[in-house]
Amino acid sequence: MTAHESPRLRADATRNRRAILDAADELLTQDGVENLTMDRVAAAAGVGKGTIFHRFGSRAGLIRELIFERAQDLLEHVQSGPAPIGPGAPAAERLLAFFDGFTGLIGDNIELVMAYAGVGRDSDDDRAAMMHQFWQRHIAALLTELHPDLDVELTAMLLHTSLGGTFVWEMIRRGETERYRAGVRALVASVIATPVGSGQMT
């Protein structure tokens, strides 16, 4: 590789990566997780199947990259985006905005979420654990502002758990996305409004 070729090759790699991710995302949306194959992704992206394996390692690696891209967008909005999901709004508004954002991510990407659940975590990729820890800390920090006497660690975990699972995915696939989102919002709002005393919710 010569010096003058390097930027072009990097640009080609970046372009191929984007084309592959976009093609996989579109196929998931159109045809569901069951029909996502590397052959179809390669054809839709206009690249060789070997290019996908070289870039992502496997179908599972491609799916993980797609889900982390979505999660990273949400994380950046939480860290530095506009209020209320980003800094600057009262804790109650930020907490509701965060859960609205998370339920929106799941509802808009249900096939991808289910695909990710099917392939599981990669033991060599610690991004999933880091993301999970970030969400937990963020929820707990906002709950601490609202109710210092609350068992925020447990409550954060319970609220976070309400976001996913087979029951939720089935609801969304049945077309009940708005019911799911409204239910989570009502749950979070009830925690925000709950009086707390002596370390327990009353």
ROZA-330847 format. One line per 5 residues: number of its first residue (from 1); their letters; for each residue x, y, z of N, C-alpha, C. Coordinates in Angstrom, 2 decimals. Example, Ala and Ser with C-alpha at 12.3 -4.5 7.8 and 13.67 -1.06 7.14 Angstrom:
2
1> as> 13.19,-5.69,7.80,12.30,-4.50,7.80,13.20,-3.30,7.80 ~ 12.85,-2.25,7.08,13.67,-1.06,7.14,12.90,0.03,7.87
This chain:
202
1> mtahe> 0.85,-1.18,0.00,0.00,0.00,0.00,0.89,1.24,0.00 ~ 0.68,2.13,-0.94,1.46,3.36,-0.98,0.78,4.43,-0.15 ~ 1.56,5.50,0.13,1.03,6.55,1.00,-0.19,7.22,0.39 ~ -0.15,7.43,-0.95,-1.28,8.13,-1.56,-2.51,7.26,-1.70 ~ -2.37,5.94,-1.56,-3.52,5.05,-1.64,-4.23,4.91,-0.29
6> sprlr> -3.52,5.13,0.78,-4.07,4.86,2.10,-5.37,5.61,2.38 ~ -5.44,6.92,2.15,-6.71,7.62,2.41,-7.86,7.07,1.57 ~ -7.58,6.72,0.32,-8.64,6.19,-0.55,-9.14,4.85,-0.01 ~ -8.19,3.99,0.40,-8.59,2.70,0.93,-9.37,2.84,2.23 ~ -8.96,3.79,3.06,-9.71,4.03,4.29,-11.12,4.52,3.99
11> adatr> -11.21,5.40,2.99,-12.53,5.91,2.60,-13.40,4.78,2.06 ~ -12.80,3.90,1.26,-13.55,2.75,0.74,-14.04,1.85,1.88 ~ -13.17,1.62,2.86,-13.55,0.78,4.00,-14.70,1.41,4.79 ~ -14.62,2.72,4.98,-15.69,3.42,5.70,-16.99,3.35,4.92 ~ -16.91,3.55,3.63,-18.10,3.50,2.79,-18.71,2.10,2.78
16> nrrai> -17.87,1.08,2.68,-18.36,-0.30,2.70,-19.03,-0.63,4.03 ~ -18.40,-0.18,5.11,-18.97,-0.45,6.44,-20.37,0.15,6.54 ~ -20.52,1.41,6.11,-21.82,2.06,6.18,-22.83,1.36,5.29 ~ -22.41,0.95,4.10,-23.32,0.26,3.18,-23.78,-1.07,3.75 ~ -22.88,-1.79,4.40,-23.22,-3.09,4.99,-24.21,-2.91,6.15
21> ldaad> -23.94,-1.96,7.03,-24.82,-1.72,8.17,-26.20,-1.26,7.70 ~ -26.24,-0.36,6.73,-27.52,0.13,6.22,-28.30,-0.99,5.54 ~ -27.61,-1.83,4.78,-28.28,-2.94,4.09,-28.85,-3.93,5.10 ~ -28.07,-4.27,6.13,-28.55,-5.20,7.16,-29.75,-4.62,7.90 ~ -29.69,-3.35,8.21,-30.79,-2.70,8.92,-32.06,-2.73,8.08
26> elltq> -31.94,-2.44,6.81,-33.11,-2.43,5.92,-33.70,-3.83,5.78 ~ -32.85,-4.83,5.64,-33.33,-6.20,5.51,-34.03,-6.67,6.78 ~ -33.49,-6.29,7.93,-34.14,-6.64,9.19,-35.53,-6.03,9.28 ~ -35.62,-4.76,8.90,-36.90,-4.06,8.97,-37.91,-4.66,8.01 ~ -37.46,-4.98,6.82,-38.37,-5.48,5.78,-38.79,-6.93,6.00
31> dgven> -37.83,-7.78,6.36,-38.07,-9.21,6.30,-37.90,-9.94,7.63 ~ -37.49,-9.24,8.68,-37.36,-9.87,9.98,-36.03,-10.57,10.18 ~ -35.77,-10.88,11.43,-34.49,-11.46,11.81,-34.28,-12.83,11.21 ~ -35.35,-13.58,11.02,-35.22,-14.95,10.52,-34.63,-15.00,9.11 ~ -34.82,-13.93,8.36,-34.40,-13.92,6.96,-33.12,-13.13,6.71
36> ltmdr> -32.43,-12.75,7.77,-31.19,-12.00,7.60,-30.03,-12.97,7.38 ~ -29.50,-12.99,6.16,-28.35,-13.85,5.86,-27.22,-12.99,5.32 ~ -26.01,-13.49,5.43,-24.85,-12.75,4.95,-24.90,-12.59,3.43 ~ -25.42,-13.60,2.74,-25.54,-13.49,1.29,-26.46,-12.34,0.89 ~ -27.58,-12.22,1.57,-28.52,-11.15,1.25,-27.95,-9.79,1.60
41> vaaaa> -27.26,-9.70,2.73,-26.65,-8.43,3.11,-25.59,-8.02,2.09 ~ -24.75,-8.96,1.70,-23.70,-8.67,0.73,-24.29,-8.18,-0.58 ~ -25.34,-8.85,-1.05,-25.97,-8.45,-2.31,-26.58,-7.06,-2.20 ~ -27.26,-6.79,-1.10,-27.91,-5.49,-0.92,-26.89,-4.36,-0.75 ~ -25.75,-4.68,-0.13,-24.72,-3.66,0.10,-23.80,-3.48,-1.10
46> gvgkg> -23.84,-4.43,-2.05,-22.96,-4.34,-3.20,-21.52,-4.66,-2.89 ~ -21.32,-5.58,-1.93,-19.96,-6.00,-1.56,-19.90,-7.52,-1.57 ~ -18.69,-8.06,-1.54,-18.52,-9.49,-1.42,-18.79,-9.95,0.00 ~ -19.24,-11.18,0.15,-19.52,-11.70,1.48,-18.25,-11.71,2.34 ~ -17.11,-11.93,1.69,-15.86,-11.92,2.42,-15.57,-10.58,3.06
51> tifhr> -16.04,-9.51,2.44,-15.85,-8.17,3.01,-16.58,-8.04,4.33 ~ -17.76,-8.62,4.41,-18.53,-8.56,5.66,-17.82,-9.36,6.75 ~ -17.36,-10.54,6.41,-16.66,-11.36,7.40,-15.37,-10.68,7.85 ~ -14.68,-10.04,6.92,-13.44,-9.36,7.27,-13.71,-8.20,8.23 ~ -14.82,-7.50,8.00,-15.11,-6.31,8.79,-15.75,-6.65,10.13
56> fgsra> -16.68,-7.62,10.13,-17.48,-7.87,11.33,-17.29,-9.26,11.94 ~ -16.59,-10.13,11.24,-16.28,-11.45,11.78,-17.33,-12.50,11.55 ~ -18.60,-12.12,11.67,-19.69,-13.09,11.57,-21.00,-12.34,11.47 ~ -22.08,-13.09,11.23,-23.42,-12.49,11.26,-23.69,-11.90,12.63 ~ -23.29,-12.63,13.68,-23.49,-12.13,15.04,-22.73,-10.82,15.26
61> glire> -21.50,-10.74,14.73,-20.72,-9.53,14.88,-21.37,-8.34,14.19 ~ -21.97,-8.59,13.04,-22.68,-7.54,12.31,-23.89,-7.05,13.11 ~ -24.64,-7.97,13.67,-25.80,-7.61,14.47,-25.38,-6.81,15.70 ~ -24.31,-7.24,16.36,-23.84,-6.51,17.54,-23.44,-5.08,17.16 ~ -22.79,-4.93,16.03,-22.35,-3.60,15.62,-23.55,-2.69,15.37
66> lifer> -24.59,-3.23,14.78,-25.80,-2.45,14.54,-26.45,-2.00,15.85 ~ -26.57,-2.90,16.81,-27.23,-2.55,18.06,-26.40,-1.56,18.86 ~ -25.08,-1.71,18.84,-24.24,-0.78,19.58,-24.25,0.60,18.95 ~ -24.40,0.66,17.65,-24.50,1.95,16.99,-25.73,2.71,17.48 ~ -26.86,2.00,17.58,-28.08,2.62,18.09,-27.92,3.04,19.55
71> aqdll> -27.35,2.13,20.34,-27.18,2.42,21.77,-26.22,3.58,21.98 ~ -25.19,3.67,21.16,-24.22,4.76,21.29,-24.88,6.10,20.99 ~ -25.78,6.13,20.02,-26.51,7.36,19.73,-27.30,7.83,20.94 ~ -28.00,6.90,21.59,-28.77,7.26,22.77,-27.85,7.71,23.89 ~ -26.75,7.02,24.09,-25.80,7.39,25.14,-25.29,8.80,24.94
76> ehvqs> -24.96,9.15,23.70,-24.45,10.49,23.42,-25.51,11.56,23.67 ~ -26.76,11.24,23.36,-27.84,12.18,23.66,-27.97,12.39,25.17 ~ -27.85,11.32,25.93,-27.94,11.43,27.39,-26.77,12.25,27.94 ~ -25.59,12.04,27.42,-24.41,12.72,27.94,-24.32,14.18,27.54 ~ -24.69,14.50,26.30,-24.44,15.86,25.82,-25.51,16.39,24.89
81> gpapi> -26.64,15.71,24.80,-27.71,16.17,23.93,-28.53,17.27,24.58 ~ -29.51,17.78,23.85,-30.37,18.83,24.40,-31.27,18.29,25.50 ~ -31.63,19.17,26.42,-32.58,18.80,27.47,-33.95,18.53,26.81 ~ -34.77,17.66,27.38,-34.60,17.07,28.71,-33.81,15.77,28.76 ~ -33.55,15.12,27.63,-32.80,13.86,27.74,-31.35,14.13,28.11
86> gpgap> -30.82,15.26,27.66,-29.46,15.64,28.00,-29.42,16.50,29.26 ~ -28.23,16.95,29.66,-28.09,17.73,30.89,-28.88,19.03,30.86 ~ -29.28,19.47,32.04,-29.90,20.78,32.16,-31.34,20.77,32.61 ~ -32.02,19.64,32.47,-33.42,19.56,32.87,-33.53,18.98,34.28 ~ -34.64,19.19,34.95,-34.85,18.56,36.26,-34.79,17.04,36.15
91> aaerl> -34.45,16.40,37.26,-34.24,14.95,37.24,-35.47,14.19,36.77 ~ -36.65,14.62,37.18,-37.87,13.91,36.78,-38.06,13.96,35.27 ~ -37.82,15.12,34.68,-37.97,15.25,33.23,-36.92,14.43,32.49 ~ -35.70,14.44,33.01,-34.65,13.66,32.37,-34.93,12.16,32.45 ~ -35.44,11.72,33.58,-35.73,10.29,33.73,-36.82,9.85,32.75
96> laffd> -37.88,10.64,32.65,-38.94,10.31,31.70,-38.43,10.36,30.26 ~ -37.61,11.36,29.96,-37.08,11.48,28.60,-36.16,10.31,28.26 ~ -35.38,9.86,29.23,-34.50,8.72,28.99,-35.31,7.47,28.66 ~ -36.33,7.20,29.45,-37.14,6.01,29.19,-37.94,6.15,27.90 ~ -38.38,7.36,27.58,-39.02,7.58,26.28,-38.04,7.26,25.15
101> gftgl> -36.79,7.71,25.32,-35.77,7.44,24.31,-35.47,5.96,24.18 ~ -35.39,5.27,25.30,-35.05,3.84,25.28,-36.19,3.01,24.70 ~ -37.42,3.32,25.09,-38.55,2.58,24.53,-38.71,2.88,23.05 ~ -38.37,4.09,22.65,-38.39,4.43,21.24,-37.36,3.64,20.46 ~ -36.17,3.50,21.04,-35.11,2.72,20.39,-35.57,1.27,20.19
106> igdni> -36.16,0.69,21.22,-36.61,-0.70,21.11,-37.76,-0.83,20.12 ~ -38.74,0.06,20.22,-39.88,-0.02,19.33,-39.52,0.18,17.87 ~ -38.57,1.07,17.61,-38.18,1.36,16.23,-37.22,0.32,15.66 ~ -36.64,-0.51,16.52,-35.63,-1.47,16.08,-35.90,-2.87,16.62 ~ -37.17,-3.24,16.67,-37.52,-4.48,17.34,-36.86,-5.71,16.70
111> elvma> -36.78,-5.75,15.38,-36.16,-6.91,14.74,-34.68,-6.99,15.07 ~ -34.03,-5.84,15.13,-32.62,-5.80,15.51,-32.43,-6.21,16.96 ~ -33.29,-5.73,17.83,-33.22,-6.09,19.25,-33.36,-7.60,19.43 ~ -34.31,-8.19,18.72,-34.52,-9.63,18.82,-33.34,-10.40,18.22 ~ -32.79,-9.87,17.14,-31.62,-10.52,16.55,-30.45,-10.49,17.53
116> yagvg> -30.27,-9.37,18.20,-29.18,-9.26,19.18,-29.39,-10.22,20.34 ~ -30.63,-10.34,20.80,-30.92,-11.27,21.89,-30.60,-12.70,21.48 ~ -30.79,-12.98,20.19,-30.53,-14.32,19.70,-29.06,-14.68,19.60 ~ -28.22,-13.69,19.30,-26.79,-13.99,19.14,-26.03,-13.85,20.45 ~ -26.60,-13.09,21.40,-25.94,-12.95,22.70,-24.73,-12.05,22.65
121> rdsdd> -24.09,-11.93,23.79,-22.91,-11.08,23.92,-21.66,-11.81,23.48 ~ -20.70,-11.04,23.01,-19.39,-11.57,22.66,-18.47,-11.39,23.86 ~ -17.89,-12.47,24.31,-17.03,-12.40,25.50,-15.81,-11.51,25.30 ~ -15.45,-11.27,24.03,-14.31,-10.41,23.74,-14.69,-8.95,23.57 ~ -15.97,-8.64,23.69,-16.46,-7.28,23.49,-17.13,-6.81,24.76
126> draam> -16.52,-5.85,25.45,-17.05,-5.42,26.73,-18.01,-4.25,26.60 ~ -18.39,-3.90,25.37,-19.28,-2.75,25.20,-20.64,-2.99,25.84 ~ -21.16,-4.20,25.76,-22.48,-4.48,26.32,-22.48,-4.22,27.83 ~ -21.46,-4.71,28.51,-21.39,-4.49,29.96,-21.23,-3.02,30.29 ~ -20.43,-2.32,29.51,-20.23,-0.89,29.74,-21.52,-0.12,29.53
131> mhqfw> -22.26,-0.46,28.47,-23.53,0.21,28.22,-24.51,-0.05,29.36 ~ -24.61,-1.31,29.75,-25.52,-1.67,30.84,-25.19,-0.90,32.11 ~ -23.92,-0.82,32.43,-23.50,-0.08,33.63,-23.83,1.40,33.51 ~ -23.66,1.94,32.31,-23.97,3.36,32.12,-25.45,3.62,32.35 ~ -26.32,2.79,31.76,-27.75,2.99,31.94,-28.12,2.89,33.41
136> qrhia> -27.59,1.89,34.09,-27.91,1.70,35.51,-27.47,2.90,36.34 ~ -26.25,3.38,36.09,-25.75,4.53,36.85,-26.57,5.78,36.56 ~ -26.96,5.95,35.31,-27.74,7.14,34.94,-29.10,7.13,35.63 ~ -29.79,6.01,35.56,-31.09,5.91,36.22,-30.95,6.12,37.72 ~ -29.96,5.46,38.31,-29.76,5.57,39.76,-29.43,7.00,40.18
141> allte> -28.62,7.69,39.39,-28.25,9.07,39.73,-29.47,9.98,39.71 ~ -30.33,9.82,38.73,-31.54,10.65,38.67,-32.50,10.31,39.79 ~ -32.62,9.02,40.10,-33.48,8.61,41.22,-32.96,9.17,42.54 ~ -31.65,9.22,42.69,-31.07,9.76,43.91,-31.43,11.23,44.09 ~ -31.44,11.98,43.00,-31.86,13.38,43.07,-33.31,13.50,43.50
146> lhpdl> -34.13,12.59,43.02,-35.57,12.66,43.29,-35.92,12.15,44.68 ~ -35.36,11.01,45.05,-35.71,10.34,46.31,-34.44,9.81,46.97 ~ -33.71,10.62,47.69,-32.45,10.18,48.30,-32.60,8.98,49.22 ~ -33.78,8.77,49.80,-33.98,7.65,50.74,-34.36,6.35,50.04 ~ -34.56,6.41,48.74,-34.97,5.22,48.00,-33.79,4.26,47.83
151> dvelt> -34.09,2.97,47.73,-33.08,1.99,47.35,-32.87,2.15,45.85 ~ -32.03,3.10,45.47,-31.93,3.49,44.06,-31.31,2.39,43.21 ~ -30.39,1.63,43.79,-29.76,0.56,43.01,-30.79,-0.48,42.57 ~ -31.61,-0.91,43.52,-32.63,-1.90,43.21,-33.69,-1.32,42.28 ~ -34.15,-0.11,42.57,-35.19,0.49,41.76,-34.71,0.74,40.34
156> amllh> -33.47,1.18,40.19,-32.91,1.38,38.86,-32.89,0.08,38.09 ~ -32.52,-1.00,38.76,-32.47,-2.30,38.10,-33.87,-2.75,37.67 ~ -34.86,-2.56,38.55,-36.22,-2.97,38.24,-36.79,-2.16,37.08 ~ -36.54,-0.86,37.09,-37.03,-0.03,35.99,-36.34,-0.40,34.68 ~ -35.05,-0.63,34.74,-34.30,-1.01,33.55,-34.82,-2.33,32.99
161> tslgg> -35.11,-3.26,33.87,-35.60,-4.57,33.45,-36.94,-4.47,32.73 ~ -37.73,-3.46,33.05,-39.05,-3.32,32.44,-38.96,-2.99,30.95 ~ -37.78,-2.63,30.47,-37.64,-2.17,29.10,-37.66,-3.29,28.07 ~ -37.30,-4.50,28.47,-37.15,-5.56,27.46,-37.70,-6.89,27.91 ~ -37.41,-7.90,27.11,-37.87,-9.25,27.40,-38.85,-9.75,26.35
166> tfvwe> -39.07,-11.04,26.34,-39.90,-11.68,25.32,-41.31,-11.09,25.27 ~ -41.89,-10.83,26.43,-43.25,-10.28,26.46,-43.30,-8.93,25.75 ~ -42.32,-8.09,26.01,-42.27,-6.78,25.37,-42.12,-6.93,23.86 ~ -41.22,-7.80,23.43,-40.99,-7.97,22.00,-42.24,-8.47,21.30 ~ -42.96,-9.38,21.95,-44.20,-9.89,21.35,-45.25,-8.79,21.24
171> mirrg> -45.33,-7.94,22.26,-46.26,-6.81,22.21,-45.97,-5.92,21.01 ~ -44.71,-5.58,20.84,-44.34,-4.68,19.75,-44.61,-5.32,18.40 ~ -44.29,-6.58,18.28,-44.55,-7.27,17.02,-46.04,-7.39,16.73 ~ -46.87,-7.34,17.76,-48.32,-7.36,17.57,-48.87,-5.97,17.22 ~ -48.00,-4.99,17.19,-48.44,-3.64,16.88,-48.82,-2.83,18.09
176> etery> -48.40,-3.27,19.30,-48.76,-2.58,20.53,-47.61,-1.74,21.08 ~ -46.86,-1.14,20.19,-45.70,-0.35,20.61,-46.11,0.81,21.50 ~ -47.15,1.52,21.13,-47.56,2.68,21.92,-48.07,2.26,23.30 ~ -48.72,1.11,23.38,-49.15,0.61,24.68,-47.94,0.32,25.56 ~ -46.94,-0.31,24.97,-45.70,-0.60,25.70,-45.03,0.68,26.19
181> ragvr> -44.88,1.64,25.29,-44.21,2.89,25.66,-44.99,3.64,26.74 ~ -46.31,3.67,26.60,-47.14,4.34,27.60,-47.07,3.64,28.95 ~ -47.01,2.32,28.93,-46.93,1.56,30.18,-45.63,1.82,30.92 ~ -44.52,1.84,30.19,-43.23,2.12,30.83,-43.22,3.54,31.37 ~ -43.75,4.47,30.60,-43.78,5.86,31.06,-44.61,6.00,32.33
186> alvas> -45.75,5.31,32.38,-46.59,5.36,33.58,-45.88,4.76,34.78 ~ -45.13,3.69,34.55,-44.38,3.06,35.63,-43.32,4.02,36.18 ~ -42.57,4.65,35.29,-41.53,5.59,35.72,-42.16,6.78,36.43 ~ -43.26,7.29,35.89,-43.94,8.43,36.51,-44.43,8.08,37.91 ~ -44.87,6.83,38.10,-45.35,6.44,39.42,-44.21,6.39,40.43
191> viatp> -43.03,5.98,39.97,-41.86,5.98,40.87,-41.46,7.41,41.20 ~ -41.49,8.28,40.22,-41.15,9.69,40.44,-42.08,10.31,41.49 ~ -43.36,9.96,41.43,-44.37,10.57,42.31,-44.49,9.88,43.65 ~ -43.81,8.76,43.85,-43.99,7.97,45.07,-43.30,8.62,46.25 ~ -44.03,8.91,47.34,-43.38,9.40,48.56,-42.47,8.32,49.13
196> vgsgq> -41.37,8.75,49.68,-40.41,7.79,50.23,-40.10,8.16,51.66 ~ -40.02,7.16,52.51,-39.66,7.41,53.89,-39.00,6.20,54.50 ~ -38.02,6.41,55.33,-37.33,5.34,56.04,-36.74,4.30,55.11 ~ -36.33,4.74,53.91,-35.67,3.83,53.01,-36.59,2.94,52.23 ~ -37.93,3.09,52.38,-38.85,2.24,51.66,-39.93,3.09,51.02
201> mt> -40.45,2.58,49.88,-41.59,3.25,49.26,-42.84,2.92,50.06 ~ -43.71,3.90,50.18,-44.96,3.67,50.91,-46.07,3.42,49.92
